[in-house]
Amino acid sequence: MSDLMVVVIAGAAGRMGQANLRAVLATEGLRIGGALERSGSNAIGKDVGALVGGEPLGVTVTDDVAKALKGADAVLDFTSPAASVALAEETARRGLVHVIGTTGCSVEDEKALEAAAAAGGRIVKAGNFSLGVNLLVELVRKAASALGPDWDAEIVEMHHNRKVDAPSGTALMLGKAVADGRRTSFDDKAVFAREGHTGPRRMGTIGFAALRGGNVIGEHSVYLVGPNERIELTHKAQDRALFADGAVRAALWARGKPAGYYSMADVLGL
């Protein structure tokens, strides 16, 4: 195995795709080997260097998966559920590292990704690749365990006005951390909307609120509310580079690992 790791960026023309391109270019030992975009994208045929305002790199954006993956070691993929599932089948066939930051996946999508990992893929999937967020998840789990269901749990997230899924993948991670800490079922306790005459809050539920506006990269707050006091745990992202840096870290970590379905908690040893 060469020391050089060849990386393909899926969704290369998007905001996270460009952030991933910059992160790979800034990391010693990594090289851009390909760039993917959906069919019909205006970016197809463009040199990836131009996408980030740099010099030409001799790698052009394509919608041909086989062409993009030729000679690759890893894929960084922040696209859509359907695209990630389809791409996972191809990366598994080739035994590549596949880092997935796609959110909004259904239960069926998750099962398909797990099947791809079982078929030989090395998948690292996370709702958020930030070091801070993953530490926050652990803090929330421990706090929820210590406080129990008598403390009401509410999760508020805000993102830019172009985000298409709600609640965010990170908010769901945090909600599941509350449920894990309490040793209860997330699906049974999650409350995603309130409207009209809802009646009193049911003890033990995990509430969500999603805000959208402007160019907010990502803000998440977990409120644990007792009868006479309140704990607030908050993370605010200031630059998409932090997610890209985490994705690169995940790819490097997974390179020597056996086939499997991993999380950012595995990468960070949490």
N, C-alpha and C positions, 0 to 999 in steps of 0.2 A: 504494500500500500504506500503510495507516494505521500510525502509530508504535505503536499499542496492539496487543499480541499476545493473541489470545483462545485460551485453553488449555482442553482437555477432559481430565479425569482419569478413566482407566479403572481399575476396581477401587477406586473412591473410598472405600469403607468399610473396606478392609483397612489394615493398619499402614503399608505403603508408600504406599497411596493417600492416607491422611491426612497423611503426611509430605510428599507431593507437593502436596497442597492448601495446607499451611502455607507451603511454599516459594514457590508461585505468589503467594499472598496477600502475602508479604513482599517480593516483587520489583517494583520500580517498572516500569511499562510493560506489566505482564501483568495479565490479568483472567480469572477462571474463567468459562467460557462454557457448560460442561456437565459432567455427571458420570455415569459408567456403572457399573452393577453387573449381575451375572448375574441372570437371571430367578429370581424366588422369594426374592431377598435381602430381609431385613427393612429394609434401608436405602432401598429404593425408595420414592419419594414424600417423603423427608426433605429438608429444606433442607441444602445442603452446609455452611453455617455451623455448623449443629448438630453435624455430624460431628467438628468440631475444637473444639467448646465455645465457639463465638463467636456473634456476632449473625447473624440471617438475612441471606442474600445474594441471595435471590430466584432461586436456581438449585436445582432439585430433582434428586435422583438418579433415573435412569431406566434401563430395559433396552432402550429404543428407540434404536438406533444412529443412525439418520437424524436423529432429533430432537436428540440430544446433539451431533452434529457440525455442525449447521446454524450457519453463521457462524463456524466455528472456523478457527484457523490451525495449531494443533498439538495433539497428543495425547501425554500421558505415560502409559505403559502398563507396569505391573508386575503382570501377571495370570497366565495360564496359556498354554502353547504353542498350544492349539487356539483360544483366544480371541484371542491376538495375531495369529495367521495370518489368521483371519477378519476382524479389524479392519483389518489391513494392506491387504486388498483394497479396503476402503471408503476408507481414507485415500489410497491411491494414485489411486483414481478422482477424488478431489477435489483432489489435488495438495498434501495437507497434510504438515506435518512430523510424523513419527511416531517418538517416542523410546521404545525398547523395552528394559526391564530384566528381562524375563521369562527365567527359566532353565529348564533341563530340555528344551530344544528338541532334536528329533531331526534327523537329516540331512535328512529329507524336509521338516520344518518350516523349516529354514534355506533350503532350495531355494525353498520357497514364498515366504518373505520376500524373497529375492533377486529372484524373479520379480515381486513387487509393486513393488520398487524400480525394476526395469527397465521396468515399465508406467507409471511416472510418480511413484512415491512417493519421498519424501525420508526415508529411514529411518536413524536412528542407533541401533544395537544394541550393547549391551555386557553382559558378565557382571557388571560392576561399574562404577558411575559415579563412584567415589571417585577424587580426584586422586592420593591416596597409593597406592592399589592400582595405578593405571595407571603410575605411576612405578616401583613395585615390579616390575611386569611387565618393564619395560625393563631394570632392574637385573639381574633374573634372566636375561634373554636374553643380556646382555653377559657375565655371570659364567659361564653355561653354555658360551658360545662360547670364553671364555678357558681354562676348565678342561678341557673335553672330556668324553667318555664314561667316562674312567677314574675320575671322581668320581661316586659314586652320588648320584642325585637322588630325594629323597622329599618329598612334599607332604602336610601335615597340615592339615585344616580343622575348625573347630568352629562349629556354629550352634545356634539355639534348637530346642526339641523339637517344633516344629510345621512345620519345613521338610520338604518332601516329596520333594526330589530330592537325589541324592548321586552323585558328588562335586558340590560347588557349582560354579556357573558360573565363579566366580573361581578356584577350584582348577584347573579345566580351562584357563582362560586362562594360569595360571602353568605348567601342564604343557606347554602348547603353546609357551610362551616358551622352556622348556628345549629342546624338540625343534627349534624354529627356530634357537636359538643353536648347537645341535650340527649343524644341517642334516641332520636325520634325520626319519623318519616318526613322528609322534605316535601314530597308530593302531597301528603295529607295536611301539612301545616301551612303551605305557601298561600298567600293571598295577594293576587296580582292587581286587583282593582277594587275600588270602593265607590259606590254611587248611590244616591237616594237614601232611603231609610234603611241603614245597614244593621241597626241594632247595636248593642254593646260589643266591644272587641272581645273575641274569644281568647281565653288564656292559652298560651302556647303557640299561637299562630305567628307566622313570619311575614310581615307586610312589606310591600314594595311600592315605590313611586319612581316614575321615570320622567325626567325633564329633558327637553330638547331646545337648543337655541344657539345661534351664532356659530363660532368656531371652537367651542369648548372641546378640548381633547378628551378629557375624562375625569370626572370627580365622583367619588363614592364615599358615602358616610353610613356607618352602622350606629344606630341608636339603641342602647339597651337601657330601658326605663323602668326604674323601681318605684315604689310608692312615694319615696321622699328624696330621690336622687336620680341622676341620669349620667350614663357614660356615653361619650361620643368618640368613635374611632373613624378617622378620615384620611383618605389619600387623594391627592390632586396631582394629575400628570401635567407637566409643563412643556413637554416636547415629545413627539412621537419617536424620537431617537431612542428613548428608554425601552420601548417595546422591541425595536429592531435590535438593540444591543442584547436584550434577553433572548431573542430568537437565534441570534448568532451563537450566543453562549450555549443554547440548547443543542444546536447542530453540532458544535464541536464536542460536546459531552456525549452525544448519542453515537458518534462515529464508531467508537470501539465497542458498542454495546450489542448484545444479541437482539434478534427480532423481538418486538414487544410493543406494548401500548403504554407510553410513559407520560408523566405530567411534569410541569415546572417544579413541583415539589420534589420530584425525584432528582431533577437536575441540581437543585439547590440543597439537597440532602435534608429536607425538612420532614 
